Amino acid sequence: MRLIFVRHGDPDYVHDSLTERGVKEAECLHDRVATWPITHCFASPLGRAQQTARIALEGTGVVPETLDWLEELPIRATDPDTGELRHGWDWTPEYFTSHPELYDKVHWIDAELYKDTCATEVWQRTVKGIDEVLARYGYVRRTPAEGDSDARLRMASPALYDTPHTETSSAGHALDDTTLVFFCHFGITSAVLGHLLGASPVFFIQTFFCPPTSVTVVAAEEVRPGVASFRCQTLGDSHHLLAKGVEVSPSGYFTDSFSL
């Protein structure tokens, strides 16, 4: 199984749509998407993700299923430097690196930043959402208590999935060709990666960058029969833009993006 996360194109956040540049990026993505053996496709309900999916999937016959939990993370928190309420990431390096709990896969949610916010509710909805999708295809998350959907138990659980497979995977050999594609956002992708890979989602948001229309791929490995873990193959790849001479957008980044 492979999961492909596509960030929406360059955004017009005010109108929740794509800029002219974003439309061009989605058009560049189209030829790449057309080669994928898509089993099922999902999309965030937000306009910029829906528009990206519509352009990228045109002519493929694939119709994405909209999942509400794939919307960009709605967490708002008080900025410790300014006292203003804003989106719950992109903290200054001095603050982020001096609070080790933000690196912890369980205790990031206990950080003072996220006190009295919807972080726990959003995290629970996110992990429940991705686990329900994977369960459709026989990948069932191991949790400390069978059927328990408590957010903290899911955070503490090992990043392992039970499967019905009786073989093991190896280099060049996947146990199934299921390919799930998600058109969504950088924040929610970071949250899902944290759950699948067993790390703090804040760590991904603070230290990685996925440019508009970039492609992130994680795939299941089963080195023992019936037990899968996920490994990231590609994060934030945008070669479909470079191949067509389109510069990579720095939207969501704090310096220039590398376009060579």
C-alpha positions as CSV (number, residue, x, y, z in Angstrom):
1,M,0.0,0.0,0.0
2,R,1.1,3.5,-0.8
3,L,-0.4,6.8,0.4
4,I,0.2,9.9,-1.7
5,F,-0.4,13.4,-0.2
6,V,-0.7,16.3,-2.5
7,R,-0.7,19.8,-1.2
8,H,-3.0,22.3,-2.9
9,G,-1.6,24.8,-5.4
10,D,-0.5,28.3,-4.6
11,P,-3.4,29.6,-2.5
12,D,-5.5,32.7,-2.4
13,Y,-6.4,32.2,1.3
14,V,-8.9,35.2,1.3
15,H,-11.1,33.5,-1.3
16,D,-10.1,29.9,-0.5
17,S,-9.1,29.2,-4.0
18,L,-6.0,29.1,-6.2
19,T,-4.1,32.0,-7.5
20,E,-3.3,32.2,-11.2
21,R,0.1,30.7,-10.3
22,G,-1.7,27.9,-8.4
23,V,-3.8,27.0,-11.4
24,K,-0.7,26.7,-13.5
25,E,0.9,24.5,-10.9
26,A,-2.1,22.2,-10.8
27,E,-2.0,22.0,-14.6
28,C,1.6,20.9,-14.4
29,L,0.6,18.3,-11.8
30,H,-2.0,16.8,-14.1
31,D,0.3,14.8,-16.3
32,R,2.0,13.3,-13.3
33,V,-1.2,12.3,-11.6
34,A,-2.5,10.7,-14.9
35,T,0.3,8.1,-14.6
36,W,-0.7,7.0,-11.0
37,P,-2.6,3.7,-10.5
38,I,-5.1,5.3,-8.2
39,T,-7.2,2.9,-6.1
40,H,-9.2,5.7,-4.4
41,C,-8.9,9.4,-4.0
42,F,-9.8,11.7,-1.2
43,A,-9.9,15.5,-0.9
44,S,-10.2,18.2,1.8
45,P,-13.5,20.1,1.7
46,L,-11.7,23.4,1.3
47,G,-11.9,25.2,-2.0
48,R,-8.1,25.4,-2.7
49,A,-7.8,21.6,-2.4
50,Q,-11.0,20.9,-4.3
51,Q,-9.8,23.1,-7.2
52,T,-6.4,21.5,-7.3
53,A,-7.9,18.0,-7.3
54,R,-10.4,19.0,-10.1
55,I,-7.6,20.3,-12.4
56,A,-5.1,17.5,-11.6
57,L,-7.7,14.7,-12.1
58,E,-9.4,16.1,-15.2
59,G,-9.9,13.4,-17.8
60,T,-8.8,10.6,-15.5
61,G,-12.3,9.5,-14.5
62,V,-11.3,9.6,-10.8
63,V,-13.7,11.4,-8.6
64,P,-12.4,12.3,-5.1
65,E,-14.3,11.5,-2.0
66,T,-14.5,14.5,0.3
67,L,-13.5,13.9,3.9
68,D,-14.1,16.8,6.4
69,W,-11.2,15.8,8.6
70,L,-8.8,16.5,5.7
71,E,-9.4,20.2,6.1
72,E,-6.4,22.3,7.1
73,L,-5.8,22.1,10.9
74,P,-8.2,24.6,12.5
75,I,-6.1,24.9,15.7
76,R,-5.6,28.5,16.9
77,A,-3.2,29.3,19.7
78,T,-1.9,32.4,21.4
79,D,1.5,33.5,20.1
80,P,3.9,33.6,23.1
81,D,5.8,36.5,21.6
82,T,2.9,38.8,20.5
83,G,0.0,37.6,22.6
84,E,-2.1,37.4,19.4
85,L,-4.4,34.5,18.6
86,R,-3.3,32.9,15.3
87,H,-2.8,29.5,13.6
88,G,-1.1,27.0,15.8
89,W,2.3,26.6,14.2
90,D,5.3,28.5,12.8
91,W,6.6,29.5,16.2
92,T,10.0,31.2,16.5
93,P,13.0,28.9,16.5
94,E,14.0,30.2,19.9
95,Y,10.6,29.1,21.3
96,F,10.2,25.8,19.5
97,T,13.6,24.5,20.2
98,S,13.5,25.4,23.9
99,H,10.3,23.4,24.5
100,P,11.2,19.7,24.2
101,E,7.6,18.6,24.8
102,L,6.8,19.9,21.3
103,Y,9.1,17.2,19.9
104,D,7.3,14.5,21.9
105,K,4.7,12.3,20.1
106,V,2.6,12.1,23.2
107,H,3.2,15.2,25.2
108,W,3.2,17.9,22.5
109,I,-0.5,18.2,23.1
110,D,0.2,19.1,26.8
111,A,2.3,22.1,25.8
112,E,1.2,25.5,27.2
113,L,0.7,26.7,23.6
114,Y,-2.2,24.3,23.1
115,K,-3.8,24.6,26.5
116,D,-7.5,25.7,26.1
117,T,-7.4,25.1,22.3
118,C,-9.1,22.5,20.2
119,A,-5.8,20.6,19.6
120,T,-6.9,17.4,21.4
121,E,-10.2,17.3,19.5
122,V,-8.6,18.0,16.2
123,W,-5.9,15.4,16.8
124,Q,-8.4,12.7,17.8
125,R,-10.5,13.4,14.6
126,T,-7.3,13.2,12.5
127,V,-6.0,9.9,13.7
128,K,-9.5,8.4,13.8
129,G,-10.0,9.6,10.2
130,I,-6.8,8.2,8.7
131,D,-7.2,4.9,10.7
132,E,-10.7,4.4,9.4
133,V,-9.5,4.9,5.8
134,L,-6.7,2.4,6.2
135,A,-9.0,-0.1,7.9
136,R,-11.1,-0.2,4.7
137,Y,-8.1,-1.9,3.1
138,G,-7.3,-4.3,6.0
139,Y,-4.7,-2.1,7.8
140,V,-5.8,-1.9,11.5
141,R,-3.9,0.2,13.9
142,R,-2.7,-1.5,17.0
143,T,-4.0,0.4,20.1
144,P,-3.4,-0.2,23.8
145,A,-7.1,-0.8,24.3
146,E,-9.1,-2.6,21.6
147,G,-11.5,-0.1,20.0
148,D,-10.5,2.8,22.2
149,S,-10.4,6.0,20.3
150,D,-9.0,8.2,23.0
151,A,-6.5,10.6,21.5
152,R,-3.8,10.0,24.1
153,L,-4.0,6.2,23.8
154,R,-3.6,6.6,20.0
155,M,-0.6,8.8,20.4
156,A,1.0,6.4,22.8
157,S,0.3,3.3,20.6
158,P,3.1,1.9,18.4
159,A,3.0,3.0,14.8
160,L,2.0,-0.5,13.6
161,Y,-0.9,-1.9,11.6
162,D,-2.1,-5.4,11.6
163,T,-2.9,-6.8,8.1
164,P,-4.3,-10.0,6.7
165,H,-1.1,-10.7,4.7
166,T,0.8,-13.9,5.2
167,E,3.9,-12.9,3.3
168,T,6.6,-10.3,3.9
169,S,7.6,-7.4,1.7
170,S,11.1,-6.8,0.3
171,A,12.9,-4.4,-2.0
172,G,10.9,-4.1,-5.1
173,H,8.1,-6.3,-3.8
174,A,4.9,-4.8,-2.3
175,L,2.2,-7.0,-0.9
176,D,-0.6,-5.0,-2.5
177,D,-0.8,-2.3,-5.1
178,T,-3.4,-0.1,-3.2
179,T,-2.7,3.5,-4.0
180,L,-4.6,6.1,-2.0
181,V,-4.3,9.8,-3.0
182,F,-5.1,12.7,-0.7
183,F,-5.5,16.3,-2.0
184,C,-5.1,18.4,1.2
185,H,-2.8,20.8,3.0
186,F,0.6,20.9,4.6
187,G,-0.6,21.0,8.2
188,I,-3.0,18.1,8.0
189,T,-0.4,16.1,6.1
190,S,2.1,16.8,8.9
191,A,-0.4,15.5,11.4
192,V,-1.1,12.3,9.5
193,L,2.7,11.7,9.0
194,G,3.2,12.1,12.7
195,H,0.6,9.4,13.4
196,L,1.8,7.1,10.7
197,L,5.5,7.4,11.5
198,G,5.3,7.8,15.3
199,A,6.5,11.4,15.8
200,S,5.2,14.7,16.9
201,P,3.1,16.5,14.2
202,V,4.5,19.8,15.4
203,F,8.0,18.5,14.6
204,F,7.0,18.0,10.9
205,I,5.2,21.3,10.6
206,Q,8.2,23.2,12.1
207,T,11.1,21.5,10.4
208,F,9.9,20.4,6.9
209,F,8.4,22.2,3.9
210,C,6.0,20.9,1.3
211,P,5.5,23.5,-1.5
212,P,2.2,24.0,-3.3
213,T,1.3,20.9,-5.4
214,S,4.2,19.0,-4.0
215,V,3.9,15.2,-3.6
216,T,4.6,13.2,-0.4
217,V,4.6,9.4,-0.5
218,V,4.6,6.9,2.3
219,A,4.4,3.2,1.8
220,A,3.7,0.2,4.0
221,E,6.5,-2.3,4.7
222,E,5.9,-5.7,6.2
223,V,9.2,-7.3,7.3
224,R,7.1,-9.7,9.3
225,P,3.9,-11.3,8.0
226,G,0.8,-9.4,9.0
227,V,2.5,-6.4,10.6
228,A,2.9,-3.2,8.6
229,S,4.8,0.0,9.4
230,F,5.0,3.1,7.1
231,R,8.1,4.7,5.7
232,C,8.4,8.0,3.9
233,Q,9.7,7.6,0.4
234,T,9.3,11.2,-0.8
235,L,8.5,14.4,1.0
236,G,7.5,17.6,-0.8
237,D,8.6,16.5,-4.3
238,S,7.9,19.1,-7.0
239,H,9.7,17.8,-10.0
240,H,6.5,18.1,-12.2
241,L,7.0,21.9,-11.8
242,L,10.7,21.9,-12.6
243,A,10.1,19.7,-15.7
244,K,7.8,22.4,-17.1
245,G,10.0,25.3,-16.1
246,V,7.7,26.6,-13.4
247,E,9.4,28.0,-10.3
248,V,8.5,26.4,-6.9
249,S,6.3,28.6,-4.8
250,P,7.6,29.6,-1.4
251,S,4.0,29.8,0.0
252,G,4.3,28.7,3.7
253,Y,8.1,29.1,3.8
254,F,10.3,31.8,5.2
255,T,13.1,32.0,2.6
256,D,13.4,31.4,-1.1
257,S,12.5,27.9,-2.4
258,F,15.1,25.9,-4.3
259,S,14.0,25.5,-7.9
260,L,17.0,23.9,-9.6
